Amino acid sequence: MRRLPIYLVLDVSESMAGDPLAELGHTMESIVDSLRQDPHALESVHLSVIAFAGKAQLIVPMVELMTFYPPRLPLGGGTALGAALDELMTRIEVDVKKTTADQRGDWEPIVYLLTDGRPTDNTDHAIARWQRHFASRAHLIAVTLGPAADLALLKRLTDDVVAMESASAEALGRFAKWVTASVAAQSQAIDIAEGTSSRLSIAKAEEAGINLIKQSDVSSWAPMDERVAVFTGRCHRTSRPYLLKYASVAVPGTFSTGDWDHFYGLEGCYPLEESYFEWSSIVPLHAALSTSQIEGVPPCPHCGARTTLAKCSCGKLMCCNGPGVQQCPWCDQSVEFVAESHGAGFDMTRGLG
């Protein structure tokens, strides 16, 4: 039986922290569970998963549908799309069997690339390599999750770009149903019409509530640079890391220009694993945001300390229970905290998002 390889290339950057990342995991489970109900897909579909944040890595090698187990998705700082494309092309070279005189090769791979932001690495070489050597060998569908993705760049990569308003459970649920129906139809078509090489059709995406992006749409879908602000800190008691995520909010009086003011409301504070730093870009971001531009200070998710926005002289954030001397979990030096004056603020280094 000739295989139908499916690659899921997933953005696991900081802006996906919280519910979006959890829903992405549920989406994988839903797609796999549904495809397993289709006998044609069960025989031909093989799946692989590549994740990318500040770095890109294969997290599930190519396996048959029945033995696929949805992985726990990592989280990191940065959106290394160029690295993700390089990893994808490497895996296609390794995984996909070519037709030879002795064997029939695999069907054309289908790639679903899901991202919610703009790349933080250089993608020019990877896109040129894809167009030169892989665009005719694999069908790549780029899926944007929310308004911040760089549609112009994705259109350079593939003609097939679709957009969802967010990474919400409802939106990803529609995406899962569409992918399941499309892949099942493709696996049935190649089973019946052995020897044909027609590509998966994305024409029915709009029927599923997913927007097809045309080249003429690109200029009107400009990414919003300041959609989220993320910060990383450590618990002063356990040294375990956490991620603060703030979402841009509109401020009355700015609507006349159509711009967003740089003001953010708390979306959540999430405990992190140390693997977060392994998945994050080593390129520093010298962008800062003042505490006077944010609303909401959550307690520490590890020890319950009342603030997660205490700053050591080393420049890193930590949790704190109030004024007094504490040891910084980043640099181990003793630091004395005092009560913040009303209206005062300090700058915090932002993550790559």
C-alpha positions in Angstrom: 0.0 0.0 0.0 1.4 3.4 -1.0 1.5 5.8 1.9 -0.1 9.3 2.1 2.3 11.3 4.3 0.8 14.1 6.3 3.0 16.7 8.1 1.7 19.0 10.8 4.1 21.9 11.3 3.0 23.8 14.4 3.9 27.2 15.8 4.5 26.8 19.6 5.8 30.3 20.3 5.0 32.3 23.4 2.0 33.9 21.9 0.3 30.5 21.9 0.7 30.1 25.6 -2.4 29.0 27.6 -5.6 27.9 25.9 -4.4 28.2 22.3 -1.6 25.7 22.8 -4.0 23.3 24.7 -6.6 23.6 21.9 -3.9 22.9 19.3 -3.2 19.6 21.1 -6.9 18.8 21.2 -7.1 19.5 17.5 -4.5 16.9 16.7 -6.3 14.4 18.8 -9.6 15.1 17.1 -8.1 14.8 13.6 -6.5 11.5 14.4 -9.6 10.1 16.1 -11.8 11.0 13.2 -9.4 9.7 10.5 -9.2 6.4 12.3 -12.8 5.9 11.5 -12.2 6.0 7.8 -10.9 2.7 6.4 -9.1 4.3 3.4 -7.3 6.8 5.6 -6.4 4.1 8.1 -4.6 2.1 5.4 -2.7 5.0 3.7 -2.3 8.0 6.0 1.0 8.4 7.9 1.6 11.4 10.2 4.5 13.4 11.4 4.7 16.5 13.6 7.3 19.3 13.6 7.1 22.1 16.2 8.8 25.4 16.0 9.3 28.4 18.4 12.8 29.9 18.6 14.0 26.6 17.2 12.4 23.9 15.2 12.5 20.2 15.9 10.8 16.9 14.8 8.7 15.7 17.7 6.9 12.8 16.1 8.6 10.9 13.3 6.5 9.6 10.4 4.3 6.8 11.7 1.1 5.1 10.5 -2.2 6.5 11.6 -3.0 3.7 14.0 0.2 4.0 16.0 0.2 7.8 16.1 0.0 9.3 19.6 -0.5 13.1 19.8 2.6 14.5 21.6 2.7 17.0 24.4 3.5 20.3 22.7 6.4 22.4 23.9 6.5 26.2 24.3 9.4 28.6 23.5 10.3 32.2 22.6 10.5 33.1 19.0 8.9 32.0 15.7 11.6 30.4 13.6 9.7 29.7 10.5 12.8 29.5 8.3 14.2 26.7 10.6 10.8 24.9 10.5 10.9 24.9 6.7 14.4 23.6 6.7 13.4 20.8 9.1 10.4 20.0 7.0 12.4 19.7 3.8 14.9 17.5 5.6 12.2 15.2 6.8 10.6 15.0 3.3 13.9 13.9 1.9 14.3 11.2 4.5 10.7 10.0 4.9 9.1 10.1 1.5 9.8 7.1 -0.6 10.4 7.9 -4.3 9.3 5.8 -7.2 12.1 3.6 -8.6 12.3 0.8 -11.0 11.8 -1.6 -8.1 9.1 0.1 -6.1 6.2 2.6 -6.3 6.8 5.6 -4.1 4.6 7.4 -1.6 1.8 9.8 -2.6 2.6 13.5 -2.7 2.9 14.7 1.0 0.4 17.1 2.4 1.7 19.7 4.8 -0.4 21.8 7.2 1.6 24.7 8.5 -0.1 26.5 11.4 1.2 29.8 12.7 -0.1 32.8 14.6 2.7 35.3 14.2 5.5 36.7 12.1 8.9 34.9 11.7 11.7 36.0 14.0 14.4 34.4 11.8 15.4 34.8 8.1 13.1 32.9 5.8 14.4 34.0 2.4 16.7 31.0 1.8 14.2 28.4 3.1 11.4 29.8 1.0 13.6 29.9 -2.1 14.7 26.4 -1.5 11.1 25.2 -1.0 10.0 26.8 -4.3 12.9 25.5 -6.2 13.0 21.9 -5.0 9.8 21.0 -3.0 6.8 23.0 -4.1 6.2 20.6 -6.9 6.7 17.5 -4.7 4.5 18.4 -1.7 1.3 20.3 -1.2 1.8 22.9 1.6 -1.3 24.6 3.1 -0.5 27.6 5.4 -3.0 28.2 8.1 -3.0 31.5 10.0 -4.4 31.6 13.6 -5.5 35.2 14.2 -4.6 38.5 12.5 -0.9 38.8 13.3 0.5 36.3 10.8 2.6 37.7 7.9 0.3 36.8 4.9 2.5 38.4 2.3 5.4 36.1 3.4 3.2 33.0 3.5 1.9 33.8 0.0 5.5 33.7 -1.2 5.7 30.2 0.2 2.4 28.8 -1.1 -0.7 29.8 -3.0 -2.8 28.0 -0.5 -3.2 30.2 2.5 -6.3 30.0 4.7 -7.1 32.1 7.7 -8.9 31.5 11.0 -9.8 34.3 13.3 -8.0 32.8 16.3 -6.7 29.6 17.9 -10.0 29.2 19.9 -11.7 25.9 20.5 -14.4 26.8 18.0 -12.1 27.9 15.2 -9.7 24.9 15.6 -12.7 22.6 15.8 -13.8 23.8 12.3 -10.2 23.3 11.1 -10.1 19.8 12.4 -13.4 18.9 10.7 -12.2 20.4 7.4 -8.8 18.6 7.6 -10.4 15.3 8.4 -12.9 15.5 5.6 -10.2 16.7 3.1 -7.7 14.0 4.0 -10.3 11.3 4.1 -11.5 12.3 0.6 -8.0 12.4 -0.7 -7.1 9.0 0.7 -10.3 7.6 -0.9 -9.6 9.2 -4.2 -6.1 7.9 -4.5 -7.3 4.4 -3.4 -9.9 4.4 -6.2 -8.0 6.2 -8.9 -4.7 4.4 -8.5 -2.1 6.1 -10.6 -3.5 9.6 -10.5 -1.7 12.5 -8.9 -4.4 15.1 -8.3 -3.8 17.4 -5.3 -6.0 17.8 -2.3 -8.6 20.5 -2.9 -9.0 23.4 -0.5 -12.0 24.8 -2.2 -14.4 23.6 0.6 -12.5 25.5 3.3 -14.9 28.4 3.1 -17.8 26.0 3.6 -16.2 25.1 6.9 -15.9 28.7 8.0 -12.2 29.1 7.0 -11.2 32.0 4.8 -9.3 31.4 1.7 -6.7 34.2 1.3 -6.2 35.6 -2.2 -3.2 37.7 -3.3 -5.5 40.8 -3.4 -6.4 40.2 0.3 -2.9 40.5 1.6 -2.6 44.2 1.9 -5.8 44.4 4.0 -4.6 41.7 6.4 -1.6 43.6 7.8 -0.2 42.0 10.9 -0.4 43.8 14.2 3.0 44.0 15.8 1.8 44.7 19.3 -0.9 42.1 19.7 0.7 40.4 22.7 3.4 41.1 25.2 5.1 38.2 27.0 7.6 38.1 29.9 9.5 35.3 31.6 10.2 35.2 35.4 11.2 32.7 38.0 9.8 31.7 41.4 12.0 33.1 44.2 11.3 29.9 46.3 11.5 27.1 43.8 13.4 28.8 40.9 10.9 27.3 38.5 10.1 29.6 35.5 6.7 31.1 34.6 5.4 33.0 31.6 3.3 36.2 31.9 1.1 36.9 28.8 -0.7 40.2 28.2 -3.0 41.0 25.3 -3.2 44.4 23.6 -6.4 46.3 24.4 -7.9 49.4 22.8 -7.9 52.6 24.8 -10.8 55.1 24.3 -9.7 58.1 22.3 -7.4 56.2 19.9 -10.1 54.9 17.5 -10.0 58.1 15.4 -6.6 57.1 14.0 -7.4 53.4 13.8 -4.3 52.5 15.8 -3.9 50.5 19.0 -2.4 52.2 22.0 0.4 50.3 23.6 -1.6 49.2 26.6 -2.1 45.5 27.7 -4.4 43.6 29.9 -3.4 40.4 31.7 -4.3 37.2 29.9 -2.7 34.7 32.1 0.4 33.5 34.1 1.5 30.0 33.2 4.1 27.7 34.8 6.9 26.7 32.5 9.2 23.7 32.2 12.9 24.2 31.8 12.5 22.9 28.2 11.0 26.3 27.4 14.5 27.7 27.2 15.7 24.9 25.0 12.9 25.8 22.5 13.6 29.6 22.7 15.7 31.7 20.4 19.2 32.6 21.7 19.0 36.0 19.9 18.2 38.6 22.5 15.3 41.0 21.9 16.0 44.5 23.1 12.4 45.6 23.3 11.0 46.8 26.6 7.6 47.6 28.1 6.9 49.7 31.2 4.8 48.3 34.0 2.7 51.5 33.7 1.5 50.1 30.3 0.0 46.9 31.7 -3.0 46.1 33.8 -3.1 43.1 36.1 -0.4 41.5 38.3 -1.0 37.8 38.9 0.4 35.8 41.9 3.1 33.2 41.3 1.8 30.0 39.8 4.4 28.0 41.8 4.4 29.4 45.4 1.5 31.8 45.4 3.6 34.9 46.1 1.4 38.0 45.5 3.4 39.5 42.6 5.2 38.1 39.7 6.6 41.5 38.6 9.6 42.0 40.9 12.8 43.0 39.0 16.3 42.2 40.1 19.3 44.4 39.2 20.3 41.6 36.7 17.2 42.7 34.7 15.2 39.5 35.2 11.7 39.1 36.7 10.9 37.1 39.8 8.0 36.7 42.2 7.9 38.5 45.5 5.6 38.7 48.6 6.4 42.3 49.5 9.2 44.6 50.6 12.4 43.0 52.0 15.5 41.1 51.0 15.3 38.1 48.7 17.7 36.0 46.6 17.3 36.2 42.9 16.7 32.8 41.3 18.4 33.9 38.1 21.7 35.4 39.4 21.7 34.3 43.1 22.5 37.8 44.4 20.6 39.3 47.3 18.2 42.1 46.3 16.2 44.4 48.5 12.7 45.3 47.3 10.8 48.4 48.4 7.2 49.3 47.9 6.6 50.9 44.5 5.6 54.5 44.5 2.1 55.2 43.2 2.2 55.9 39.4 5.9 54.8 39.1 6.9 52.0 36.8 9.9 50.1 35.5 10.8 48.6 32.2 10.6 44.9 31.5 12.3 43.1 28.6 9.7 41.5 26.3 9.8 38.0 24.9 9.8 37.3 21.2 6.2 36.2 21.2 
